[in-house]
Amino acid sequence: MIKKLLWQLFPFLAFVVVVLLFTLADMRWGQGKFLSAYNWRGIMSNASLIAVPAFGMTMIIIAGGIDLSAGTALTLCGTVLAVMLKVLPDSTNFAVWVSIALVLMVSTGVLCGLINGLLISMTNVVPFIVTLGTMTIFLGIGQILAKESTVYAPSENIPDWMSLCYTGRNVDQYLVPISVPGLGAIPTSVIIAVVLGLLVAGLLRYTVFGRNVFAMGSSESTARLCGVNIPLTRIATYSLAGFFIAMGGLLYFANVKNGNPNDGTGKELEIIAAVVLGGGSLAGGRGSILGTMIGALIITVIRSGCTQLQIPNTYTLIMIGGIIIVAVIVDQLRHGSPEWFFRLITKRANHSAKSF
């Protein structure tokens, strides 16, 4: 029981260690701003940008899949929104047009997920290969829509409520003015991430669909024998993940106020990394929404800490990559792999017992 609890607490313990290390380093070599309220509002908001699309990736990974197209699909959704807001007709009701733009954005994300799910289910090709192909396709479609440039929507066409990622001191800029002592107002993006996270956690824990997702990731053949419709469950999982990709696209647009399809290249690695750092297993069958949120925080804390210490971004990427490798190794150890390592440990333990 204690061992199982330690495995479950590993992401949180890793987060605490990372925060402590950067706090001490900032006190010694930085400007002492790492623990400031403004910096932590930024950390939380940036973590939300990763966590929201990572909720969908969590379901996919639990189901034993992967989605390398998440990054380009996310910026494709943001580009669709930017294009719609840019071409706002003068004769159209503003609220109606914004609603149409949001529906198209969400539909784009769901459609991207649906395409992935259908291709994987109908062809039986491994998700890695399928989504590697759709990653490039979504990037190309986004570049066509954006005419191979960045799409800037006029400021007057952007609704006031899209200040979702605002982290400043002006309380009037927050859509939901919830304040925490010592931290100030909570960014709206964080509130959105928490609400969506609770919904996904409830879906995975308390519904038949959630149980089917875990069953499929643990053992697809066993799940099939138990009556789980594998193709339908896979398609539903990828389609639902597309919704969270679209929500990530909304936050992306709200953060940068433009749409650039090229920004999506590499974002899928952050999204997958958040799930892995949060304790999700690439072998399928295990993962949690709380762990994914912690994983997203670990990534943004590392970035913020390196910025405070003026460490070049190249070294930041190396650090994040190294931590991801460690997380994967820990997951392998949890499953008794690699076998040579455990044979060596057993052999030495037996030798010590005989010597004793």
VOGU-3710 file (C-alpha; in Angstrom, 3 decimals, decimal comma):
1> mikkllwqlf> 0,000/0,000/0,000  2,818/2,429/0,925  4,716/1,580/-2,272  1,616/2,195/-4,391  1,020/5,530/-2,644  4,614/6,606/-3,327  4,216/5,809/-7,025  1,037/7,894/-7,133  2,706/10,799/-5,319  5,785/10,740/-7,565
11> pflafvvvvl> 4,574/13,560/-9,923  3,722/15,820/-6,976  7,026/15,084/-5,246  8,855/15,853/-8,501  6,961/19,152/-8,737  7,922/20,094/-5,161  11,580/19,257/-5,807  11,652/21,355/-8,995  10,061/24,333/-7,220  12,499/24,085/-4,298
21> lftladmrwg> 15,527/23,856/-6,582  14,549/26,912/-8,624  13,579/28,833/-5,488  17,028/28,281/-3,985  18,766/28,995/-7,290  16,764/32,202/-7,756  17,665/33,368/-4,234  21,345/32,711/-4,945  21,793/33,754/-8,581  18,509/35,355/-9,680
31> qgkflsaynw> 16,604/38,497/-8,785  14,326/36,897/-6,197  11,209/37,150/-8,368  10,549/33,445/-8,894  8,082/33,246/-5,988  6,392/36,557/-6,798  2,615/36,575/-7,253  2,907/37,942/-10,807  5,337/35,215/-11,845  3,154/32,453/-10,432
41> rgimsnasli> 0,050/33,819/-12,140  2,026/33,543/-15,368  3,185/30,011/-14,518  -0,374/28,894/-13,805  -1,747/30,508/-16,959  0,954/28,988/-19,178  0,381/25,607/-17,538  -3,294/25,871/-18,490  -2,342/26,343/-22,142  -0,641/22,941/-21,979
51> avpafgmtmi> -3,032/21,192/-19,584  -6,288/21,774/-21,485  -5,234/19,983/-24,706  -3,348/17,478/-22,539  -6,658/16,389/-20,979  -7,610/14,938/-24,338  -4,155/13,425/-24,733  -4,566/11,808/-21,302  -7,639/9,921/-22,509  -5,834/8,859/-25,685
61> iiaggidlsa> -2,762/7,609/-23,811  -4,902/5,785/-21,230  -6,625/4,084/-24,179  -3,231/2,917/-25,437  -2,901/5,455/-28,251  -0,907/8,565/-29,083  -1,602/11,738/-31,074  1,336/13,481/-32,713  -1,009/15,826/-34,581  -2,211/17,573/-31,404
71> gtaltlcgtv> 0,078/20,584/-31,829  -0,746/21,404/-35,442  -4,454/20,640/-34,877  -4,416/23,103/-31,964  -2,948/25,950/-34,002  -5,227/25,039/-36,911  -8,175/25,683/-34,575  -6,618/28,977/-33,483  -6,046/29,944/-37,116  -9,675/29,176/-38,024
81> lavmlkvlpd> -10,809/31,475/-35,203  -8,372/34,218/-36,252  -9,492/34,053/-39,896  -13,176/34,239/-38,927  -12,613/37,246/-36,666  -10,519/38,958/-39,333  -13,206/38,737/-42,036  -16,069/39,918/-39,806  -18,710/41,420/-42,173  -19,890/44,926/-41,278
91> stnfavwvsi> -23,545/43,962/-41,711  -23,379/40,933/-39,429  -24,334/40,977/-35,772  -21,053/40,853/-33,840  -22,185/38,325/-31,227  -23,665/36,018/-33,876  -20,476/36,052/-35,960  -18,293/35,368/-32,917  -20,568/32,454/-32,027  -20,232/31,070/-35,562
101> alvlmvstgv> -16,451/31,448/-35,320  -16,349/29,541/-32,030  -18,557/26,755/-33,408  -16,292/26,397/-36,459  -13,237/26,339/-34,222  -14,664/23,580/-32,010  -15,891/21,662/-35,059  -12,400/21,835/-36,539  -10,861/20,298/-33,424  -13,473/17,536/-33,186
111> lcglinglli> -13,130/16,811/-36,914  -9,354/16,470/-36,578  -9,829/13,972/-33,751  -12,553/12,139/-35,673  -10,291/11,772/-38,714  -7,507/10,327/-36,551  -9,873/7,905/-34,840  -11,435/6,725/-38,091  -8,089/6,207/-39,826  -6,647/4,239/-36,899
121> smtnvvpfiv> -9,767/2,096/-36,469  -10,366/1,393/-40,153  -6,766/0,717/-41,190  -5,388/-0,852/-37,991  -2,222/1,187/-38,571  -0,459/2,147/-35,341  -1,537/5,595/-34,038  2,046/6,865/-34,149  2,190/6,543/-37,951  -1,348/7,788/-38,628
131> tlgtmtiflg> -1,040/10,906/-36,476  2,447/11,589/-37,817  0,821/11,885/-41,238  -2,160/13,955/-40,100  0,220/16,245/-38,197  1,663/17,386/-41,522  -1,771/17,491/-43,191  -3,229/19,764/-40,495  -0,168/22,004/-40,736  -0,620/22,295/-44,500
141> igqilakest> -4,342/23,094/-44,192  -3,547/25,771/-41,623  -0,949/27,325/-43,901  -3,473/27,411/-46,756  -6,038/29,182/-44,545  -3,431/31,615/-43,266  -1,937/32,087/-46,757  1,427/31,018/-45,307  1,584/33,935/-42,882  0,331/34,957/-39,463
151> vyapsenipd> -3,340/35,955/-39,293  -3,979/39,063/-37,195  -7,560/39,846/-36,283  -8,310/43,580/-35,776  -8,458/44,437/-32,084  -12,021/45,774/-32,468  -13,105/42,342/-33,756  -11,793/40,510/-30,691  -14,394/40,299/-27,879  -13,426/41,803/-24,536
161> wmslcytgrn> -14,000/38,469/-22,794  -11,090/36,922/-24,731  -8,641/38,323/-22,176  -8,602/34,756/-20,846  -4,840/34,607/-20,297  -4,429/38,029/-18,665  -2,176/37,881/-15,583  -1,738/41,568/-14,672  -3,018/43,520/-11,695  -6,097/45,109/-13,293
171> vdqylvpisv> -8,949/43,083/-11,787  -11,387/44,405/-14,414  -9,525/42,416/-17,100  -10,385/39,089/-15,443  -13,516/37,413/-16,763  -14,088/35,699/-13,395  -12,583/37,913/-10,648  -11,633/35,231/-8,106  -8,771/36,262/-5,823  -6,500/34,256/-3,555
181> pglgaiptsv> -4,615/35,938/-0,679  -0,960/36,371/-1,557  -1,516/35,507/-5,217  -4,130/37,974/-6,389  -6,737/37,304/-9,069  -6,697/33,843/-10,619  -6,257/33,941/-14,431  -9,430/32,924/-16,245  -7,453/30,336/-18,220  -6,682/28,548/-14,950
191> iiavvlgllv> -10,349/28,479/-13,959  -11,257/27,065/-17,390  -8,573/24,378/-17,030  -9,781/23,378/-13,565  -13,429/23,158/-14,642  -12,597/21,124/-17,754  -10,245/18,935/-15,719  -12,976/18,120/-13,213  -15,366/17,227/-16,037  -12,859/14,865/-17,676
201> agllrytvfg> -11,915/13,303/-14,340  -15,579/12,632/-13,634  -16,069/11,206/-17,123  -13,168/8,785/-16,729  -14,045/7,741/-13,203  -17,822/7,505/-13,111  -18,999/6,575/-16,605  -19,067/3,384/-18,655  -17,120/5,170/-21,371  -14,338/5,972/-18,903
211> rnvfamgsse> -14,133/2,370/-17,741  -14,006/1,218/-21,365  -11,119/3,602/-22,071  -9,089/2,172/-19,184  -9,994/-1,394/-20,166  -8,967/-0,854/-23,775  -5,608/0,595/-22,743  -4,905/-2,154/-20,208  -5,648/-5,020/-22,606  -7,457/-4,499/-25,880
221> starlcgvni> -8,105/-8,209/-26,410  -9,558/-8,619/-22,921  -11,713/-5,518/-23,345  -13,043/-6,911/-26,637  -13,952/-10,199/-24,937  -15,784/-8,212/-22,255  -18,006/-6,666/-24,913  -16,279/-3,289/-25,381  -16,750/-1,906/-28,897  -13,075/-1,107/-29,557
231> pltriatysl> -13,427/0,855/-32,852  -16,310/2,966/-31,536  -14,556/3,653/-28,224  -11,345/4,639/-30,026  -13,167/6,969/-32,408  -15,076/8,560/-29,518  -11,852/9,001/-27,531  -10,010/10,777/-30,350  -13,065/12,902/-31,215  -13,521/13,986/-27,597
241> agffiamggl> -9,799/14,720/-27,381  -10,300/16,956/-30,423  -12,714/19,066/-28,391  -10,004/19,750/-25,810  -7,554/20,491/-28,617  -10,038/23,127/-29,811  -10,294/24,581/-26,297  -6,501/24,722/-26,281  -6,714/26,559/-29,610  -9,056/29,117/-28,020
251> lyfanvkngn> -6,591/29,730/-25,174  -3,735/29,899/-27,683  -5,534/32,623/-29,644  -6,524/34,452/-26,465  -2,875/34,458/-25,405  -1,204/35,668/-28,621  -4,206/37,335/-30,342  -3,274/35,871/-33,728  -3,204/32,584/-35,598  -0,004/31,041/-36,952
261> pndgtgkele> -0,152/27,373/-38,043  3,630/27,040/-37,712  3,392/27,643/-33,954  1,945/24,156/-33,563  5,168/22,379/-34,492  6,575/20,919/-31,284  3,527/21,659/-29,117  2,501/18,004/-29,278  5,690/17,119/-27,388  4,749/19,477/-24,540
271> iiaavvlggg> 1,256/18,017/-24,413  2,495/14,419/-24,343  5,212/15,360/-21,834  2,603/16,761/-19,423  0,782/13,423/-19,432  3,976/11,394/-18,994  5,345/13,628/-16,229  1,966/13,332/-14,533  2,291/9,568/-14,263  0,559/8,522/-17,484
281> slaggrgsil> 1,915/5,330/-19,035  2,755/5,245/-22,749  1,911/1,539/-22,555  -1,709/2,522/-21,856  -4,101/1,736/-19,041  -2,927/4,386/-16,612  -3,118/8,161/-16,249  -4,904/10,872/-14,303  -6,139/14,392/-14,890  -4,588/15,669/-11,654
291> gtmigaliit> -1,267/14,148/-12,672  -1,496/15,809/-16,093  -2,091/19,206/-14,468  0,948/18,673/-12,247  2,968/17,610/-15,296  1,999/20,829/-17,095  3,035/22,828/-14,018  6,424/21,081/-13,915  7,108/22,130/-17,518  6,112/25,756/-16,960
301> virsgctqlq> 7,970/25,996/-13,638  11,155/24,820/-15,359  10,697/27,382/-18,117  9,940/30,204/-15,716  12,838/29,263/-13,455  15,270/29,166/-16,365  13,982/32,562/-17,528  14,506/34,048/-14,059  18,054/32,660/-14,028  18,628/33,867/-17,618
311> ipntytlimi> 19,384/30,333/-18,795  19,192/30,065/-22,619  16,138/28,302/-24,017  18,331/25,596/-25,566  19,372/24,413/-22,103  15,765/24,618/-20,924  14,746/22,191/-23,667  17,556/19,841/-22,649  16,376/19,901/-19,019  12,758/19,196/-19,937
321> ggiiivaviv> 13,827/16,382/-22,274  15,990/14,844/-19,557  13,145/14,937/-17,038  10,800/13,294/-19,564  13,299/10,460/-20,061  13,545/10,001/-16,293  9,735/9,872/-16,036  9,549/7,200/-18,750  12,301/5,170/-17,052  10,433/5,371/-13,740
331> dqlrhgspew> 7,291/4,115/-15,508  9,278/1,215/-16,983  10,694/0,336/-13,561  7,172/0,315/-12,195  6,272/-2,365/-14,757  9,343/-4,484/-14,002  11,371/-3,397/-17,024  14,149/-3,615/-18,084  14,401/-7,280/-17,133  18,224/-7,270/-16,956
341> ffrlitkran> 18,090/-4,637/-14,218  15,748/-6,654/-12,030  17,691/-9,874/-12,679  20,826/-8,073/-11,525  19,092/-6,773/-8,388  17,698/-10,237/-7,597  21,079/-11,884/-8,184  22,861/-9,464/-5,859  20,144/-9,810/-3,220  20,470/-13,612/-3,308
351> hsaksf> 24,258/-13,351/-3,148  24,038/-11,061/-0,119  21,594/-13,430/1,577  23,924/-16,388/1,036  26,915/-14,421/2,330  24,950/-13,465/5,420
//
